[in-house]
Amino acid sequence: MLVGLAANVEVAASSPQSWNIVTAPDTNPTTDNLLVGGTCVDAFDCLAVGLTSTNFNNGTFHPLLETWNGTSWTIASSPKAAAGSQYALINTTCLSDADCWAVGATLSGPHNNPSAGLTEHWNGSSWSVVPSPAPPGPGGALIVAVTCATSSDCWAAGTLMTNGNQSGALLEHWNGSKWALSTFAPSGQAYQEFNAVTCDGPSDCWAVGTAGPNPQNSDFLPIFPGAVGDQGLVEHWNGEAWSLTTNPVAASPEGRYLAGVTCVTKTNCWISGTTTNSSGRSAGSLTERWNGSSWVVVSSPTPPDASGAILSSVSCLGATECWASGSINQGATTNFQPEALIESWNGTTWTVQSSPNVTALSFLRGIACVHGTGCWAMGSSVTDVNGNSPLFQTLIEQLKFPASSVQGLWIVSSRGTVYAFGQARRFAPRSSRTVESPVVAIAATPDRKGYWLVHADGAVYEFSDAVFHGSPKSLRRPIAGMAPTPSGLGYWLVASNGRAFAFGDATPHGSLGPKGTGRTIVGISATPDGGGYWLVSSSGDVFPLGDAKSYPSRGVEPIERPVAGMATTPDGRGYWLVTPGGNVRAFGDATYYGSPTGQGITSPVPITSVVATPDGRGYWVVGANGSVYQYGDAAFLNSLGGRRPPAPIAAAASL
């Protein structure tokens, strides 16, 4: 039972590192609006799911979908339920902005009990219901979690329901064409359920939940525990079968309730949840870490004034950057009065983070983080607890990373496919494209709200606020690079023989001419004022033209050859060169921060680009397979990882 408690909370002053409530719309101020899951594709595409209800006991239910476009949350439409049934959404995952899943249950009967699992798919333009297999036995099913290793390899997890009560665990698998029930290792207990599932790859997945002698809460919303003596349930998928994995056990009658799971690597995963007391209620926050061989409990704090705490979801950006969201119990152990809770992991300890708990009751059940941007935590709150049916309203809190770490990176394949990481955003072309030659360069506009793609045959295509200013009419050698002017109203192109072309407000500063004989130019970078540029050759020679200057190497050994790319410092007084083998050399006031070879990576995939961070205190090194190495203050924003691109990555650019 939820019992109201008057709020008496001071709101922390807003700062770049604090959590703040962001506006999330409700469908109707007179109905309950609950968000219970969420995910993000990037900084401009997040999804939160849940449900609306006129009355939880016997009212009308509808799915709730909200989307984030980088600026605001808005309600999105979802498929209508069949006659006589109602829908509720519990969780979601996305592989891309055109491949998302939302899961939950079909509700029916006088008490709106789950009668079947619900799976909906987003194809980039609309949501559609995809048939979910009928649950075994006479009861219903509730799907509470979903994850995908690839577009044809997804897992959905939940529980079987009989007359609204938990009766068993549920796993389903998507093979690219249909969902099917999957077998898993029995726990040997009378009751079991899965609350979360995640995959680090097709042969490395985890499903977690609870198992024990008693069923969990009959309420179909899997938010809080309620079974005496149940323990954590952990199963692992190795690509062929699910198997039980040993998990720490609490002394009876206490127990454990596992609610969330995520992986940083195959040997670094986290589980979040709660310990339970002798009444089956939440006792204290719980975090466990997988070290590659076993799950180990890692201490996580429970606020001293709380009688219980649960961490319902966990999200990580790296080994030293994790966040978990949930709630504490403000009241007595028998009357759960939730207040939102957020904790963070810095690589050493979990700590409670300040969050704006300014409502009488609140809980967070979902959390999603984006490299170089921040995190969103999704849940619901109650501001007015008068009456027997307090109205829940949507609650979304946002953590913005400090401005110095807000970074973005574009990488582009030779076929012209652009991948955007961090704060970088993919844009639509302003004109039709006919791709006949490979892409060789990408260049961002000065305001970073658009970019150009340049092809080897000299074709230039503009995206968003980038403007086409012209392209060469004839070429003796293919184009090798592009550099925009400071105003963005022009650009230079350079061919592999060193001939430079100026368009728009770009001023010609000359070409190599005879001194470029025998050299193969691989790139061009402009000086900050546009009064000159550097041309770099595959042999490592840098040719300054206009007001560009040559700078000495800061290394003692000559740079290896060939050279693949060049990046300049913000003040134009230095630059970096990178080789296909991953060696980086700094010149002028550029600082060497590291390289793949310096890390001991002896055979990296061919490196194609080096890209500086906005302040020049770091850089990214990009490989042909979409791998991204970060150095200095360059944040890990993401990479293609094991997703091999259909064509090699040819170039990169940053915000």
C-alpha positions, 0 to 999 in steps of 0.5 A, a space after each residue: 500500500 502506498 501511504 502519503 508523506 508530506 515532502 519537505 525536501 530542499 532542491 539542490 542548486 542546478 549544476 552541470 553535474 546534478 540531476 534535474 527534472 525535465 518536463 515529461 507530458 502526461 496523457 491526461 491530468 485526471 489519469 495515472 501516468 507511469 513510466 517504467 522503462 527507457 532506452 536511448 539510441 543517442 543524444 537525440 533519440 530516447 524512448 520511455 515506455 509505460 502505461 496510463 490507467 483510469 483505475 488500477 483495479 478495474 479501469 481502462 489501460 493504455 500504453 504510454 510511449 514518449 520520445 526525446 528529440 534532443 530538446 523535449 519529450 513528447 507523447 508518441 502514438 502506439 497500436 490500439 489493442 484488440 477489442 476486449 483487451 488492453 495494453 501495458 508497456 513495461 520496457 524497451 530497447 533499441 539497436 538504432 533509430 529504425 529498430 526498436 522493441 517495446 514489451 509488456 502485456 495484454 490485459 483482460 478480464 474484470 481485474 485487468 490481469 496479464 493474459 499474454 505477452 506483448 511485443 511491439 516493433 518500431 521500424 523507423 516510421 511506425 509501431 506495430 504489434 508483432 505476435 508473441 507466442 502463447 504462454 504455456 499452460 492456462 495462465 497469462 504472461 508478462 514480459 518485463 525486459 528485452 535486449 538485442 544482440 543483433 536485429 535478428 537475435 533478441 531476447 525477451 524475459 518476464 513471468 507467467 501469470 495465473 489469475 494475476 499471480 506469479 506462476 513461473 519464469 518466461 524467456 522468448 527469442 526473436 530470430 529475425 522473423 518471429 518470437 518463440 518460447 525458449 527453454 532455460 535451466 529450472 531453478 528447482 524452486 516453486 516460483 521464479 521470474 525474470 526481471 531483466 535481460 542483457 546481451 554483450 553479444 550473440 553468445 553472451 547474455 544474462 537473465 536475472 530475477 528471483 526464485 524461491 518458495 513464495 510468489 512475488 507481488 500479485 500486482 503486475 507492475 514489477 516495481 517492488 519485491 514482496 516474497 519472503 525468502 526468495 533469492 536471486 536468480 541468474 542464468 547465462 546464455 553461451 550461444 547454445 543454452 541457458 544455464 544457472 550461475 551461482 549467485 550470493 544467497 542471503 540467510 533465511 528468512 532474508 532474501 535478494 531481489 534482482 531487478 536490473 543487469 548490464 554489461 560493460 564487457 564480457 568480464 565486467 557486468 553489474 546487477 542491481 536490486 535489493 535485499 529483502 527482510 523477513 517480511 519480504 519487503 525491500 531492506 537495502 540497495 544491492 549491487 553485484 559485479 561479474 568479474 569474469 568468473 563469479 558474481 560478487 556483492 559490492 557494497 552500495 549505500 542505503 540512505 540512513 533515514 530509509 527503511 528500505 532501498 531498491 536499485 531497479 535499473 543500472 546503466 554503464 558507459 565504462 568501467 568507472 561510469 555507472 548509474 543505478 536508479 530506483 527508490 527508497 522507503 521513507 516510511 515504516 516497512 509495512 507501508 511503502 512510501 517511495 522516494 526516488 533514488 539514484 546512485 553512481 559508480 566511479 570505479 571504486 565505490 557506489 555513492 548516492 547522487 543528489 536528485 530533486 525529490 520534491 514530490 510526496 512520493 516518487 520512484 524511478 524504474 528505468 535509466 539510460 545513459 549516452 556517451 558524452 551527453 548524460 543520463 535519463 532516469 524514468 519513473 513516476 511521482 505523486 504530488 497530491 496524496 489526498 484520497 484513496 487513489 493518488 494520481 501518478 504522473 510521469 517523472 523523468 530526471 536528467 543528468 547532463 555531463 559537464 560541458 568540457 566532456 560534451 563531445 561528438 564524433 561522426 564516422 563515415 564509410 566509403 559508401 556514404 553511411 554516416 554513424 553519429 556518436 555522443 552529441 554528434 547528430 546524423 542529418 538528412 541530405 539537402 539534395 538527391 545523391 547518386 553515389 558512384 565513387 567512394 566517400 573520402 572525407 567528411 567535414 562539419 560546418 562551423 556550427 556543427 549543425 551540418 556536414 559535407 561528404 566528399 567523394 573521390 570523383 569530386 562530388 560534394 553532398 551537403 547535409 542540414 545547414 551545409 551549403 553546396 558551393 561547387 565541385 571540380 569540373 575535371 580531375 586528373 587524380 581523385 579527391 583526397 580531402 576537404 577543409 571548410 572555411 571558418 565561416 562555413 560559406 566555402 571550402 577547399 578540396 585537394 586531389 591526391 596529386 596536390 592540386 587544391 580547389 577553392 569554392 565559395 568564400 575560400 581563397 586559393 592558397 596554391 597547390 603543390 606543383 612540381 614539389 609535389 611530384 611523386 607525393 600522394 596527398 591524403 588530406 588537407 587542414 585549414 588554419 583557424 583564420 582560413 588564411 592557409 592550409 596544410 597538405 599532408 602526403 602518405 610519405 609523412 611530408 606536410 606542405 604549408 601553404 598561405 599562412 600555414 607554418 611547418 612545425 617540428 616533430 615532438 618525437 625523437 624518431 621519424 614517423 612511420 610511413 605511410 601516413 593516413 591522416 592529419 588533425 590540427 590543434 585549435 590555435 593552428 600551431 600544431 598538428 597530429 599525424 597518424 599511420 594505418 598501423 596506429 602510430 601517432 606523432 605530435 608536431 608544434 604545440 600538439 601534445 601526444 596523448 597516446 596511440 594504439 601502438 603505444 597501448 601495445 596493440 600490435 596489429 590494429 585494424 587499418 587506421 583511417 583518421 585522427 580527429 581532435 577534440 574541440 579544446 585540442 587536449 585529446 583526439 580519437 583514432 578511428 579504424 576502418 572497421 569502426 573501432 574508435 580509440 580515445 586519448 587525452 580528454 577524448 571521451 569514449 562516445 561509442 564505436 561500431 564494436 563487433 558490428 562490422 560496417 558493410 563498407 570500410 570507414 573512410 573518414 571522421 569529423 568531430 563537433 
